[in-house]
Structures are given as C-alpha cells and as structure tokens.
Amino acid sequence: MTSTNSIVANAMAAKGVARNADRYEEKVFGSGDVKASLKDYGRGPGYAIDVFTNGITSASSWDDKGKKCISDARATLAAIERKASALKQAISWMEQNAKAW
C-alpha cells in the first residue's frame, strides 16, 4: 500500500518537473501500472514508458520521435506476452495435476 505522504511527494515532484520542463505531458494506463511521459528540458524531447511491475524494465530515450523508446516498449511487451503464455500453461498444468495430490 502506498502511503499518503509518498503520493503527495510524487505529486509535488511531478509538479516541479512540469514547471521546469518546456513541455511535459503524462498519461497513466491500466490500473496505474503503466505511465507514458513526454518531456522536453530544452535539449530535445525525451520519451518514457514506465511499467510498474517487478522484473519488467521501462523504456526511455531522447531519440528521434521516441523510436528507441517504442522499440524497447515493444520488446518488453513481447517478453510479458511470452511470460503470460507460459504462466497460463503452468496454471492449466497445475489445475490438471494438483487434484491428484
């Protein structure tokens, strides 16, 4: 559970980043598990997609139109999908075999 203090601290930090950036846009997806950000501090735009799941890395870059960020995010999605498929198979196997124990 996230404490109220950390929520307030995060909100204050986001406000500070927004004020200091020439451009700052952010959107949260899902149940807050994924956050996409566009930032520009005057040295060119930065792109970030943060995935708040243990063991999953986030994607970010200062590349042209965020191409590297998007590529990294697609690779992360492919890894998640592979793990999800394996997890579904494991659950199915467990359902079939746990009854015998």
Backbone as JSON Lines, residues from 0, in Angstrom:
{"i":0,"aa":"M","n":[0.84,-1.18,0.0],"ca":[0.0,0.0,0.0],"c":[0.89,1.24,0.0]}
{"i":1,"aa":"T","n":[0.52,2.22,-0.79],"ca":[1.29,3.46,-0.88],"c":[0.77,4.43,0.17]}
{"i":2,"aa":"S","n":[1.68,5.03,0.9],"ca":[1.26,5.98,1.93],"c":[0.84,7.3,1.29]}
{"i":3,"aa":"T","n":[0.02,8.03,2.04],"ca":[-0.43,9.34,1.56],"c":[0.76,10.27,1.37]}
{"i":4,"aa":"N","n":[1.76,10.17,2.26],"ca":[2.93,11.04,2.16],"c":[3.66,10.82,0.84]}
{"i":5,"aa":"S","n":[3.82,9.55,0.41],"ca":[4.52,9.31,-0.84],"c":[3.71,9.77,-2.03]}
{"i":6,"aa":"I","n":[2.39,9.68,-1.93],"ca":[1.52,10.17,-3.02],"c":[1.68,11.68,-3.16]}
{"i":7,"aa":"V","n":[1.66,12.37,-2.03],"ca":[1.83,13.84,-2.04],"c":[3.22,14.19,-2.57]}
{"i":8,"aa":"A","n":[4.25,13.46,-2.11],"ca":[5.62,13.73,-2.57],"c":[5.74,13.52,-4.07]}
{"i":9,"aa":"N","n":[5.13,12.44,-4.59],"ca":[5.17,12.19,-6.04],"c":[4.45,13.28,-6.81]}
{"i":10,"aa":"A","n":[3.32,13.73,-6.29],"ca":[2.57,14.79,-6.95],"c":[3.37,16.08,-6.98]}
{"i":11,"aa":"M","n":[4.03,16.39,-5.87],"ca":[4.86,17.6,-5.81],"c":[6.04,17.5,-6.77]}
{"i":12,"aa":"A","n":[6.65,16.33,-6.85],"ca":[7.78,16.14,-7.77],"c":[7.33,16.3,-9.21]}
{"i":13,"aa":"A","n":[6.17,15.72,-9.55],"ca":[5.64,15.84,-10.92],"c":[5.34,17.29,-11.26]}
{"i":14,"aa":"K","n":[4.81,18.02,-10.28],"ca":[4.52,19.44,-10.5],"c":[5.81,20.21,-10.76]}
{"i":15,"aa":"G","n":[6.87,19.89,-10.0],"ca":[8.16,20.54,-10.18],"c":[8.75,20.24,-11.54]}
{"i":16,"aa":"V","n":[8.66,18.99,-11.98],"ca":[9.17,18.61,-13.3],"c":[8.41,19.36,-14.38]}
{"i":17,"aa":"A","n":[7.08,19.41,-14.23],"ca":[6.26,20.09,-15.23],"c":[6.62,21.57,-15.32]}
{"i":18,"aa":"R","n":[6.87,22.18,-14.18],"ca":[7.19,23.61,-14.17],"c":[8.55,23.88,-14.82]}
{"i":19,"aa":"N","n":[9.51,22.96,-14.62],"ca":[10.86,23.15,-15.12],"c":[11.03,22.71,-16.57]}
{"i":20,"aa":"A","n":[10.09,21.97,-17.1],"ca":[10.21,21.49,-18.47],"c":[9.49,22.45,-19.42]}
{"i":21,"aa":"D","n":[10.06,22.6,-20.62],"ca":[9.38,23.39,-21.64],"c":[8.08,22.7,-22.03]}
{"i":22,"aa":"R","n":[8.14,21.38,-22.04],"ca":[6.97,20.58,-22.39],"c":[6.95,19.36,-21.5]}
{"i":23,"aa":"Y","n":[5.79,19.06,-20.94],"ca":[5.68,17.9,-20.07],"c":[4.25,17.37,-20.17]}
{"i":24,"aa":"E","n":[4.11,16.15,-20.69],"ca":[2.81,15.52,-20.77],"c":[2.95,14.11,-20.22]}
{"i":25,"aa":"E","n":[1.92,13.67,-19.52],"ca":[1.98,12.35,-18.9],"c":[0.59,11.75,-18.87]}
{"i":26,"aa":"K","n":[0.51,10.43,-19.1],"ca":[-0.77,9.74,-19.05],"c":[-0.55,8.37,-18.43]}
{"i":27,"aa":"V","n":[-1.48,7.97,-17.57],"ca":[-1.41,6.67,-16.9],"c":[-2.42,5.74,-17.53]}
{"i":28,"aa":"F","n":[-2.01,4.49,-17.7],"ca":[-2.86,3.48,-18.34],"c":[-3.07,2.3,-17.39]}
{"i":29,"aa":"G","n":[-4.14,1.54,-17.65],"ca":[-4.43,0.39,-16.82],"c":[-4.82,0.86,-15.42]}
{"i":30,"aa":"S","n":[-4.39,0.14,-14.44],"ca":[-4.68,0.5,-13.05],"c":[-3.5,1.26,-12.46]}
{"i":31,"aa":"G","n":[-2.88,2.08,-13.26],"ca":[-1.71,2.82,-12.82],"c":[-0.43,2.02,-12.98]}
{"i":32,"aa":"D","n":[-0.51,0.9,-13.7],"ca":[0.66,0.04,-13.88],"c":[1.61,0.56,-14.96]}
{"i":33,"aa":"V","n":[1.09,1.39,-15.85],"ca":[1.9,1.9,-16.96],"c":[1.73,3.41,-17.05]}
{"i":34,"aa":"K","n":[2.86,4.1,-17.22],"ca":[2.82,5.56,-17.34],"c":[3.66,5.95,-18.54]}
{"i":35,"aa":"A","n":[3.11,6.8,-19.41],"ca":[3.84,7.31,-20.57],"c":[4.08,8.8,-20.36]}
{"i":36,"aa":"S","n":[5.31,9.24,-20.65],"ca":[5.67,10.64,-20.43],"c":[6.4,11.21,-21.64]}
{"i":37,"aa":"L","n":[6.11,12.46,-21.94],"ca":[6.83,13.23,-22.95],"c":[7.41,14.43,-22.23]}
{"i":38,"aa":"K","n":[8.71,14.62,-22.34],"ca":[9.36,15.72,-21.62],"c":[10.35,16.42,-22.53]}
{"i":39,"aa":"D","n":[10.49,17.72,-22.34],"ca":[11.49,18.47,-23.08],"c":[12.06,19.54,-22.16]}
{"i":40,"aa":"Y","n":[13.34,19.4,-21.84],"ca":[14.01,20.35,-20.96],"c":[14.84,21.35,-21.76]}
{"i":41,"aa":"G","n":[14.55,21.47,-23.06],"ca":[15.28,22.41,-23.88],"c":[16.42,21.78,-24.66]}
{"i":42,"aa":"R","n":[16.73,20.51,-24.38],"ca":[17.8,19.84,-25.13],"c":[17.22,18.8,-26.1]}
{"i":43,"aa":"G","n":[15.93,18.86,-26.31],"ca":[15.26,17.91,-27.19],"c":[14.29,17.07,-26.4]}
{"i":44,"aa":"P","n":[13.32,16.49,-27.09],"ca":[12.28,15.75,-26.38],"c":[12.76,14.41,-25.84]}
{"i":45,"aa":"G","n":[12.24,14.05,-24.68],"ca":[12.51,12.75,-24.08],"c":[11.23,11.96,-24.01]}
{"i":46,"aa":"Y","n":[11.33,10.67,-24.17],"ca":[10.16,9.8,-24.19],"c":[10.38,8.7,-23.16]}
{"i":47,"aa":"A","n":[9.36,8.39,-22.37],"ca":[9.49,7.33,-21.38],"c":[8.18,6.57,-21.25]}
{"i":48,"aa":"I","n":[8.29,5.26,-21.17],"ca":[7.15,4.41,-20.85],"c":[7.59,3.57,-19.66]}
{"i":49,"aa":"D","n":[6.99,3.81,-18.52],"ca":[7.35,3.11,-17.3],"c":[6.33,2.02,-17.02]}
{"i":50,"aa":"V","n":[6.82,0.82,-16.78],"ca":[5.97,-0.32,-16.45],"c":[6.26,-0.69,-15.01]}
{"i":51,"aa":"F","n":[5.28,-0.49,-14.15],"ca":[5.48,-0.71,-12.73],"c":[5.14,-2.14,-12.34]}
{"i":52,"aa":"T","n":[5.97,-3.06,-12.8],"ca":[5.82,-4.47,-12.49],"c":[7.2,-5.0,-12.16]}
{"i":53,"aa":"N","n":[7.31,-5.73,-11.09],"ca":[8.61,-6.24,-10.66],"c":[9.26,-7.06,-11.77]}
{"i":54,"aa":"G","n":[10.51,-6.76,-12.08],"ca":[11.25,-7.53,-13.07],"c":[11.06,-7.06,-14.51]}
{"i":55,"aa":"I","n":[10.22,-6.07,-14.71],"ca":[9.99,-5.55,-16.07],"c":[10.67,-4.18,-16.16]}
{"i":56,"aa":"T","n":[11.5,-4.01,-17.18],"ca":[12.21,-2.74,-17.3],"c":[11.38,-1.71,-18.07]}
{"i":57,"aa":"S","n":[11.68,-0.47,-17.83],"ca":[10.99,0.62,-18.51],"c":[11.77,1.0,-19.76]}
{"i":58,"aa":"A","n":[11.1,1.68,-20.67],"ca":[11.73,2.11,-21.92],"c":[11.81,3.62,-21.94]}
{"i":59,"aa":"S","n":[12.96,4.14,-22.34],"ca":[13.09,5.59,-22.46],"c":[14.17,5.94,-23.46]}
{"i":60,"aa":"S","n":[14.07,7.1,-24.03],"ca":[15.1,7.56,-24.97],"c":[14.94,9.05,-25.22]}
{"i":61,"aa":"W","n":[16.0,9.62,-25.78],"ca":[15.96,11.0,-26.26],"c":[16.11,10.98,-27.77]}
{"i":62,"aa":"D","n":[15.71,9.86,-28.4],"ca":[15.87,9.67,-29.84],"c":[14.77,10.37,-30.63]}
{"i":63,"aa":"D","n":[14.97,10.37,-31.93],"ca":[14.02,10.95,-32.87],"c":[12.64,10.33,-32.71]}
{"i":64,"aa":"K","n":[11.68,11.12,-32.32],"ca":[10.28,10.7,-32.19],"c":[10.1,9.52,-31.24]}
{"i":65,"aa":"G","n":[11.06,9.29,-30.39],"ca":[10.92,8.2,-29.43],"c":[11.01,6.82,-30.03]}
{"i":66,"aa":"K","n":[11.65,6.67,-31.21],"ca":[11.7,5.37,-31.88],"c":[12.32,4.29,-31.01]}
{"i":67,"aa":"K","n":[13.42,4.61,-30.32],"ca":[14.06,3.62,-29.46],"c":[13.16,3.27,-28.28]}
{"i":68,"aa":"C","n":[12.51,4.27,-27.72],"ca":[11.59,4.04,-26.61],"c":[10.47,3.09,-27.03]}
{"i":69,"aa":"I","n":[9.9,3.34,-28.2],"ca":[8.81,2.5,-28.71],"c":[9.32,1.09,-28.99]}
{"i":70,"aa":"S","n":[10.51,0.97,-29.58],"ca":[11.1,-0.33,-29.86],"c":[11.34,-1.11,-28.56]}
{"i":71,"aa":"D","n":[11.89,-0.43,-27.56],"ca":[12.13,-1.07,-26.26],"c":[10.81,-1.51,-25.61]}
{"i":72,"aa":"A","n":[9.79,-0.66,-25.73],"ca":[8.49,-0.99,-25.14],"c":[7.87,-2.21,-25.83]}
{"i":73,"aa":"R","n":[8.03,-2.29,-27.17],"ca":[7.53,-3.47,-27.9],"c":[8.26,-4.74,-27.46]}
{"i":74,"aa":"A","n":[9.57,-4.64,-27.24],"ca":[10.35,-5.79,-26.79],"c":[9.9,-6.22,-25.39]}
{"i":75,"aa":"T","n":[9.63,-5.23,-24.54],"ca":[9.13,-5.54,-23.19],"c":[7.77,-6.22,-23.27]}
{"i":76,"aa":"L","n":[6.9,-5.72,-24.14],"ca":[5.58,-6.32,-24.31],"c":[5.69,-7.76,-24.79]}
{"i":77,"aa":"A","n":[6.59,-8.0,-25.74],"ca":[6.79,-9.37,-26.24],"c":[7.24,-10.29,-25.11]}
{"i":78,"aa":"A","n":[8.14,-9.8,-24.25],"ca":[8.62,-10.6,-23.12],"c":[7.47,-10.88,-22.15]}
{"i":79,"aa":"I","n":[6.64,-9.87,-21.89],"ca":[5.5,-10.04,-20.99],"c":[4.53,-11.06,-21.57]}
{"i":80,"aa":"E","n":[4.27,-10.96,-22.89],"ca":[3.34,-11.9,-23.53],"c":[3.87,-13.33,-23.47]}
{"i":81,"aa":"R","n":[5.2,-13.5,-23.66],"ca":[5.78,-14.85,-23.55],"c":[5.61,-15.39,-22.14]}
{"i":82,"aa":"K","n":[5.87,-14.54,-21.15],"ca":[5.72,-14.97,-19.76],"c":[4.26,-15.27,-19.43]}
{"i":83,"aa":"A","n":[3.35,-14.44,-19.96],"ca":[1.92,-14.66,-19.71],"c":[1.48,-15.99,-20.31]}
{"i":84,"aa":"S","n":[1.97,-16.29,-21.51],"ca":[1.62,-17.56,-22.16],"c":[2.14,-18.74,-21.34]}
{"i":85,"aa":"A","n":[3.38,-18.63,-20.88],"ca":[3.96,-19.7,-20.06],"c":[3.2,-19.84,-18.74]}
{"i":86,"aa":"L","n":[2.8,-18.7,-18.15],"ca":[2.06,-18.74,-16.9],"c":[0.7,-19.4,-17.09]}
{"i":87,"aa":"K","n":[0.03,-19.1,-18.2],"ca":[-1.26,-19.74,-18.5],"c":[-1.09,-21.25,-18.62]}
{"i":88,"aa":"Q","n":[-0.01,-21.69,-19.29],"ca":[0.25,-23.11,-19.44],"c":[0.52,-23.76,-18.08]}
{"i":89,"aa":"A","n":[1.28,-23.06,-17.23],"ca":[1.59,-23.58,-15.9],"c":[0.32,-23.71,-15.05]}
{"i":90,"aa":"I","n":[-0.56,-22.71,-15.14],"ca":[-1.81,-22.75,-14.39],"c":[-2.66,-23.92,-14.86]}
{"i":91,"aa":"S","n":[-2.76,-24.08,-16.18],"ca":[-3.53,-25.19,-16.74],"c":[-2.97,-26.53,-16.29]}
{"i":92,"aa":"W","n":[-1.64,-26.68,-16.34],"ca":[-1.0,-27.92,-15.89],"c":[-1.29,-28.17,-14.42]}
{"i":93,"aa":"M","n":[-1.2,-27.1,-13.61],"ca":[-1.44,-27.24,-12.18],"c":[-2.89,-27.65,-11.91]}
{"i":94,"aa":"E","n":[-3.82,-27.05,-12.65],"ca":[-5.23,-27.41,-12.48],"c":[-5.47,-28.9,-12.78]}
{"i":95,"aa":"Q","n":[-4.8,-29.4,-13.79],"ca":[-4.96,-30.8,-14.19],"c":[-4.29,-31.76,-13.22]}
{"i":96,"aa":"N","n":[-3.17,-31.35,-12.65],"ca":[-2.35,-32.28,-11.87],"c":[-2.43,-32.11,-10.35]}
{"i":97,"aa":"A","n":[-2.83,-30.95,-9.88],"ca":[-2.87,-30.74,-8.45],"c":[-3.96,-31.57,-7.78]}
{"i":98,"aa":"K","n":[-4.99,-31.92,-8.52],"ca":[-6.08,-32.72,-7.97],"c":[-5.59,-34.09,-7.51]}
{"i":99,"aa":"A","n":[-4.58,-34.62,-8.19],"ca":[-4.07,-35.94,-7.87],"c":[-3.28,-35.94,-6.57]}
{"i":100,"aa":"W","n":[-2.83,-34.82,-6.12],"ca":[-2.03,-34.73,-4.9],"c":[-2.96,-34.67,-3.75]}
